Amino acid sequence: MDDPLAVRVRDLAVTGLLDGVSFDLLAAQCVAILEEDDVRRTALLECIAGVRRPDAGSVRAPATAAMWHEDGLAEQTAVIDSVADRIGDADAARELLDRLGLSHRAGHEPWAMSMGERRRIAAELALSSGRALIVLDEPERGLDQASLGWLAGRIREVRDAGATIVLATYNERLADEVADVVVDEL
């Protein structure tokens, strides 16, 4: 999209979850959604990312990279191979694990890693995708304080580079640190 408007949501409805949600997001903006109902939040994110069709309304958004509750790493595959499969390049996968300080985990299967390690990989896969829109569904789950600091820094870095980010979170501190707009209720 060439105009400064990155996402347009109009009268979005998902039966029993969302009714008439409308908003616009500018390019290079981060919105944090603090709605208490995680099912409602996830439904909105899925509609924005194009993985769920709303029952009514419309969403206009560019191609999206997303991080969901599941990290997307293949359980019975070495982490390096799972990451390489996701990004299509073994060297880039090694670089990603190096950036995260997880190169020592390259040969491990994901089930043998901590939730925080897995979540950092999933977040970095979305954040380093180069997509204009990045959707993050509770990326802070399972992260310790140091990793939360890393996540906040990466979100700001990617936003400052021009990506629009939609973040669903319970963590008000993370929202305050990274969001240009905070939505408390849908």
Salt bridges, closest charged atoms under 4 A:
ASP3 OD1 - ARG60 NH2 3.65
ASP24 OD1 - ARG8 NE 3.27
ASP24 OD1 - ARG10 NH2 2.91
GLU35 OE2 - ARG40 NE 3.65
GLU46 OE1 - ARG52 NH1 3.25
ASP71 OD2 - ARG118 NE 2.52
GLU75 OE2 - ARG118 NH2 2.49
ASP91 OD1 - ARG94 NH2 3.19
GLU117 OE1 - ARG105 NH2 2.96
GLU124 OE2 - ARG99 NH2 3.06
GLU124 OE1 - ARG154 NE 2.83
ASP137 OD1 - HIS69 NE2 3.43
GLU138 OE2 - ARG41 NH2 2.52
GLU138 OE2 - HIS69 NE2 3.47
GLU157 OE2 - ARG154 NH1 2.95
ASP160 OD1 - ARG159 NH2 3.07
GLU177 OE1 - ARG156 NH1 3.83
GLU177 OE2 - ARG173 NE 3.12
ASP180 OD1 - ARG159 NH1 3.80
